[in-house]
Amino acid sequence: MRLLFRRDDFDEQKIARLRAEIQIGLDELDRGEVVPLEDAFAEAREVIAAHRKRG
């Protein structure tokens, strides 16, 4: 039973952290702190390419 309670507590903590992260994103969106999706993908591709180049 203790393991089940620990697991439930752990799951609740993960859900709480996820909700907090989502709220941060929503707050940023409300403030207009957004990056167009294509720009985000372009930056991600650059980071990946640089990482691959370094080996």
N, CA, C and O atoms as a GROMACS GRO file, in nm:
protein
  220
    1MET      N    1   0.082  -0.119   0.000
    1MET     CA    2   0.000   0.000   0.000
    1MET      C    3   0.087   0.126   0.000
    1MET      O    4   0.056   0.224  -0.067
    2ARG      N    5   0.196   0.121   0.077
    2ARG     CA    6   0.282   0.238   0.083
    2ARG      C    7   0.337   0.274  -0.054
    2ARG      O    8   0.348   0.391  -0.090
    3LEU      N    9   0.373   0.172  -0.130
    3LEU     CA   10   0.426   0.197  -0.264
    3LEU      C   11   0.321   0.263  -0.353
    3LEU      O   12   0.354   0.352  -0.432
    4LEU      N   13   0.198   0.222  -0.341
    4LEU     CA   14   0.091   0.284  -0.418
    4LEU      C   15   0.072   0.430  -0.379
    4LEU      O   16   0.053   0.516  -0.465
    5PHE      N   17   0.077   0.456  -0.249
    5PHE     CA   18   0.063   0.595  -0.204
    5PHE      C   19   0.181   0.680  -0.251
    5PHE      O   20   0.163   0.794  -0.292
    6ARG      N   21   0.302   0.623  -0.245
    6ARG     CA   22   0.419   0.696  -0.294
    6ARG      C   23   0.406   0.725  -0.442
    6ARG      O   24   0.438   0.835  -0.489
    7ARG      N   25   0.360   0.625  -0.517
    7ARG     CA   26   0.343   0.645  -0.660
    7ARG      C   27   0.239   0.752  -0.687
    7ARG      O   28   0.259   0.837  -0.774
    8ASP      N   29   0.129   0.750  -0.615
    8ASP     CA   30   0.025   0.852  -0.631
    8ASP      C   31   0.081   0.990  -0.600
    8ASP      O   32   0.054   1.086  -0.672
    9ASP      N   33   0.159   1.001  -0.492
    9ASP     CA   34   0.220   1.129  -0.456
    9ASP      C   35   0.315   1.175  -0.567
    9ASP      O   36   0.316   1.293  -0.603
   10PHE      N   37   0.394   1.082  -0.619
   10PHE     CA   38   0.488   1.116  -0.725
   10PHE      C   39   0.412   1.163  -0.850
   10PHE      O   40   0.450   1.262  -0.911
   11ASP      N   41   0.306   1.092  -0.887
   11ASP     CA   42   0.225   1.131  -1.002
   11ASP      C   43   0.162   1.269  -0.981
   11ASP      O   44   0.158   1.351  -1.073
   12GLU      N   45   0.114   1.293  -0.862
   12GLU     CA   46   0.054   1.423  -0.832
   12GLU      C   47   0.157   1.535  -0.842
   12GLU      O   48   0.127   1.644  -0.889
   13GLN      N   49   0.279   1.507  -0.798
   13GLN     CA   50   0.387   1.607  -0.809
   13GLN      C   51   0.420   1.634  -0.956
   13GLN      O   52   0.440   1.749  -0.995
   14LYS      N   53   0.426   1.527  -1.036
   14LYS     CA   54   0.454   1.546  -1.179
   14LYS      C   55   0.344   1.628  -1.245
   14LYS      O   56   0.372   1.717  -1.325
   15ILE      N   57   0.220   1.599  -1.212
   15ILE     CA   58   0.107   1.673  -1.268
   15ILE      C   59   0.113   1.819  -1.225
   15ILE      O   60   0.087   1.908  -1.305
   16ALA      N   61   0.146   1.844  -1.100
   16ALA     CA   62   0.156   1.981  -1.050
   16ALA      C   63   0.265   2.057  -1.123
   16ALA      O   64   0.247   2.173  -1.159
   17ARG      N   65   0.382   1.991  -1.146
   17ARG     CA   66   0.491   2.057  -1.219
   17ARG      C   67   0.449   2.085  -1.363
   17ARG      O   68   0.479   2.192  -1.417
   18LEU      N   69   0.381   1.991  -1.424
   18LEU     CA   70   0.335   2.009  -1.562
   18LEU      C   71   0.237   2.125  -1.571
   18LEU      O   72   0.246   2.207  -1.662
   19ARG      N   73   0.144   2.131  -1.477
   19ARG     CA   74   0.048   2.242  -1.476
   19ARG      C   75   0.119   2.376  -1.457
   19ARG      O   76   0.081   2.475  -1.519
   20ALA      N   77   0.221   2.378  -1.372
   20ALA     CA   78   0.297   2.502  -1.350
   20ALA      C   79   0.369   2.544  -1.478
   20ALA      O   80   0.370   2.662  -1.512
   21GLU      N   81   0.428   2.448  -1.548
   21GLU     CA   82   0.497   2.479  -1.675
   21GLU      C   83   0.398   2.529  -1.780
   21GLU      O   84   0.428   2.622  -1.855
   22ILE      N   85   0.282   2.468  -1.785
   22ILE     CA   86   0.179   2.512  -1.880
   22ILE      C   87   0.136   2.653  -1.847
   22ILE      O   88   0.117   2.735  -1.937
   23GLN      N   89   0.120   2.683  -1.718
   23GLN     CA   90   0.079   2.818  -1.679
   23GLN      C   91   0.185   2.920  -1.717
   23GLN      O   92   0.152   3.030  -1.760
   24ILE      N   93   0.312   2.884  -1.702
   24ILE     CA   94   0.420   2.974  -1.743
   24ILE      C   95   0.406   3.005  -1.892
   24ILE      O   96   0.416   3.120  -1.933
   25GLY      N   97   0.383   2.903  -1.972
   25GLY     CA   98   0.367   2.922  -2.116
   25GLY      C   99   0.246   3.007  -2.149
   25GLY      O  100   0.253   3.094  -2.236
   26LEU      N  101   0.135   2.985  -2.080
   26LEU     CA  102   0.016   3.065  -2.105
   26LEU      C  103   0.037   3.211  -2.066
   26LEU      O  104  -0.009   3.302  -2.135
   27ASP      N  105   0.109   3.233  -1.955
   27ASP     CA  106   0.140   3.370  -1.913
   27ASP      C  107   0.228   3.439  -2.017
   27ASP      O  108   0.205   3.556  -2.050
   28GLU      N  109   0.327   3.367  -2.069
   28GLU     CA  110   0.413   3.424  -2.173
   28GLU      C  111   0.332   3.456  -2.298
   28GLU      O  112   0.352   3.560  -2.361
   29LEU      N  113   0.241   3.370  -2.332
   29LEU     CA  114   0.154   3.393  -2.447
   29LEU      C  115   0.070   3.518  -2.426
   29LEU      O  116   0.056   3.600  -2.517
   30ASP      N  117   0.013   3.533  -2.308
   30ASP     CA  118  -0.067   3.652  -2.276
   30ASP      C  119   0.014   3.780  -2.288
   30ASP      O  120  -0.038   3.884  -2.327
   31ARG      N  121   0.144   3.773  -2.253
   31ARG     CA  122   0.229   3.891  -2.261
   31ARG      C  123   0.284   3.913  -2.402
   31ARG      O  124   0.354   4.012  -2.427
   32GLY      N  125   0.253   3.823  -2.493
   32GLY     CA  126   0.301   3.837  -2.631
   32GLY      C  127   0.443   3.787  -2.650
   32GLY      O  128   0.506   3.818  -2.751
   33GLU      N  129   0.493   3.712  -2.555
   33GLU     CA  130   0.629   3.659  -2.562
   33GLU      C  131   0.627   3.526  -2.637
   33GLU      O  132   0.645   3.419  -2.578
   34VAL      N  133   0.605   3.534  -2.765
   34VAL     CA  134   0.595   3.413  -2.847
   34VAL      C  135   0.694   3.419  -2.961
   34VAL      O  136   0.739   3.527  -3.001
   35VAL      N  137   0.728   3.303  -3.013
   35VAL     CA  138   0.815   3.290  -3.128
   35VAL      C  139   0.736   3.214  -3.233
   35VAL      O  140   0.678   3.110  -3.203
   36PRO      N  141   0.734   3.265  -3.356
   36PRO     CA  142   0.664   3.189  -3.460
   36PRO      C  143   0.718   3.047  -3.471
   36PRO      O  144   0.838   3.024  -3.457
   37LEU      N  145   0.631   2.953  -3.495
   37LEU     CA  146   0.668   2.812  -3.497
   37LEU      C  147   0.783   2.784  -3.593
   37LEU      O  148   0.876   2.711  -3.558
   38GLU      N  149   0.779   2.841  -3.712
   38GLU     CA  150   0.885   2.815  -3.809
   38GLU      C  151   1.019   2.865  -3.759
   38GLU      O  152   1.122   2.802  -3.783
   39ASP      N  153   1.020   2.978  -3.688
   39ASP     CA  154   1.144   3.030  -3.630
   39ASP      C  155   1.198   2.935  -3.524
   39ASP      O  156   1.318   2.912  -3.516
   40ALA      N  157   1.109   2.879  -3.443
   40ALA     CA  158   1.150   2.785  -3.340
   40ALA      C  159   1.210   2.660  -3.403
   40ALA      O  160   1.312   2.609  -3.356
   41PHE      N  161   1.147   2.609  -3.509
   41PHE     CA  162   1.200   2.491  -3.578
   41PHE      C  163   1.334   2.521  -3.643
   41PHE      O  164   1.425   2.438  -3.641
   42ALA      N  165   1.348   2.639  -3.702
   42ALA     CA  166   1.474   2.677  -3.766
   42ALA      C  167   1.586   2.680  -3.661
   42ALA      O  168   1.696   2.631  -3.686
   43GLU      N  169   1.557   2.738  -3.546
   43GLU     CA  170   1.657   2.742  -3.439
   43GLU      C  171   1.693   2.602  -3.392
   43GLU      O  172   1.810   2.572  -3.368
   44ALA      N  173   1.593   2.517  -3.378
   44ALA     CA  174   1.617   2.379  -3.335
   44ALA      C  175   1.704   2.306  -3.438
   44ALA      O  176   1.795   2.232  -3.400
   45ARG      N  177   1.677   2.327  -3.566
   45ARG     CA  178   1.759   2.263  -3.670
   45ARG      C  179   1.903   2.311  -3.662
   45ARG      O  180   1.996   2.232  -3.681
   46GLU      N  181   1.923   2.440  -3.635
   46GLU     CA  182   2.059   2.493  -3.622
   46GLU      C  183   2.133   2.431  -3.504
   46GLU      O  184   2.250   2.396  -3.515
   47VAL      N  185   2.063   2.418  -3.392
   47VAL     CA  186   2.125   2.359  -3.274
   47VAL      C  187   2.162   2.214  -3.301
   47VAL      O  188   2.270   2.170  -3.263
   48ILE      N  189   2.074   2.141  -3.365
   48ILE     CA  190   2.099   2.000  -3.397
   48ILE      C  191   2.218   1.988  -3.492
   48ILE      O  192   2.305   1.904  -3.473
   49ALA      N  193   2.220   2.073  -3.595
   49ALA     CA  194   2.330   2.070  -3.692
   49ALA      C  195   2.464   2.100  -3.625
   49ALA      O  196   2.564   2.036  -3.655
   50ALA      N  197   2.465   2.199  -3.535
   50ALA     CA  198   2.589   2.233  -3.464
   50ALA      C  199   2.634   2.119  -3.376
   50ALA      O  200   2.753   2.090  -3.365
   51HIS      N  201   2.538   2.054  -3.312
   51HIS     CA  202   2.570   1.941  -3.225
   51HIS      C  203   2.629   1.826  -3.306
   51HIS      O  204   2.727   1.764  -3.265
   52ARG      N  205   2.572   1.799  -3.419
   52ARG     CA  206   2.622   1.690  -3.506
   52ARG      C  207   2.760   1.723  -3.558
   52ARG      O  208   2.844   1.634  -3.573
   53LYS      N  209   2.783   1.849  -3.588
   53LYS     CA  210   2.913   1.891  -3.642
   53LYS      C  211   3.024   1.869  -3.540
   53LYS      O  212   3.135   1.832  -3.575
   54ARG      N  213   2.990   1.894  -3.411
   54ARG     CA  214   3.089   1.874  -3.305
   54ARG      C  215   3.116   1.727  -3.278
   54ARG      O  216   3.219   1.690  -3.221
   55GLY      N  217   3.022   1.644  -3.320
   55GLY     CA  218   3.043   1.501  -3.313
   55GLY      C  219   3.002   1.435  -3.191
   55GLY      O  220   3.017   1.314  -3.178
   0.00000   0.00000   0.00000
